[in-house]
Amino acid sequence: MGRNERIKKVMAQIFGVAQSAIGDDASPGSIEQWDSLRHMNLIVGLEEEFDLRFPDECISEMVSFNLIVFHLRTLLPSDLD
């Protein structure tokens, strides 16, 4: 399973939606369940999935699928997509 699929899997679990409902443009504007509490749950879930810790300044910026991918690529550049 590639990085993007792993991200979408975690997002689907946290937001309680089908993985197929998580598009590349997913954001709080397109996922009704994406509130501040679930955002923090998402961060924890991603940290567990990828075995890393996000710097505090990244957490508030990770407000879309594409920005999550960007920050993960920055932290794990050698990880396969």
C-alpha positions as CSV (number, residue, x, y, z in Angstrom):
1,M,0.0,0.0,0.0
2,G,1.4,3.3,-1.0
3,R,1.7,6.5,1.1
4,N,-1.4,8.1,-0.3
5,E,-3.5,5.1,0.2
6,R,-2.2,4.8,3.8
7,I,-3.1,8.5,4.4
8,K,-6.6,8.0,3.0
9,K,-7.1,4.8,5.1
10,V,-6.3,6.8,8.3
11,M,-8.5,9.7,7.2
12,A,-11.4,7.4,6.5
13,Q,-11.1,5.7,9.9
14,I,-10.9,9.1,11.8
15,F,-13.7,10.8,9.9
16,G,-15.9,7.7,9.7
17,V,-16.3,7.8,5.9
18,A,-15.5,5.4,3.1
19,Q,-11.9,5.6,1.9
20,S,-13.3,6.2,-1.6
21,A,-14.9,9.4,-0.3
22,I,-11.4,10.8,0.5
23,G,-10.4,12.6,-2.7
24,D,-7.1,14.4,-3.4
25,D,-8.9,17.7,-2.7
26,A,-10.2,16.5,0.7
27,S,-10.3,19.3,3.3
28,P,-12.5,20.5,6.2
29,G,-14.6,22.2,3.5
30,S,-15.4,18.9,1.7
31,I,-15.5,16.5,4.8
32,E,-18.1,17.7,7.2
33,Q,-16.7,15.5,10.1
34,W,-13.3,17.3,9.9
35,D,-13.4,19.5,13.0
36,S,-10.6,20.6,15.4
37,L,-10.9,17.5,17.6
38,R,-10.9,15.1,14.7
39,H,-8.0,17.0,13.2
40,M,-5.9,16.2,16.3
41,N,-7.1,12.6,16.1
42,L,-6.0,12.6,12.5
43,I,-2.5,13.9,13.4
44,V,-2.1,11.2,16.0
45,G,-3.4,8.5,13.6
46,L,-0.9,9.6,11.0
47,E,1.9,9.7,13.5
48,E,1.2,6.2,14.5
49,E,0.7,5.0,10.9
50,F,4.0,6.4,9.7
51,D,5.9,6.1,13.1
52,L,6.9,9.8,13.3
53,R,6.1,13.0,15.1
54,F,5.0,16.1,13.3
55,P,6.6,19.4,14.3
56,D,4.0,21.7,15.9
57,E,4.2,24.2,13.1
58,C,3.2,21.5,10.6
59,I,0.1,20.4,12.5
60,S,-1.9,23.6,11.9
61,E,-0.9,23.6,8.3
62,M,-2.1,20.1,7.5
63,V,-5.6,21.1,6.6
64,S,-6.0,19.1,3.3
65,F,-5.0,15.8,1.8
66,N,-2.5,17.5,-0.4
67,L,-0.9,19.4,2.5
68,I,-0.7,16.2,4.5
69,V,1.1,14.5,1.5
70,F,3.5,17.5,1.3
71,H,4.5,17.4,4.9
72,L,4.9,13.6,4.9
73,R,7.2,13.9,1.8
74,T,9.2,16.5,3.7
75,L,9.6,14.3,6.7
76,L,9.9,11.0,5.0
77,P,11.5,11.8,1.5
78,S,12.7,8.2,1.0
79,D,9.3,6.6,1.8
80,L,7.7,5.1,-1.3
81,D,4.6,6.9,-2.7
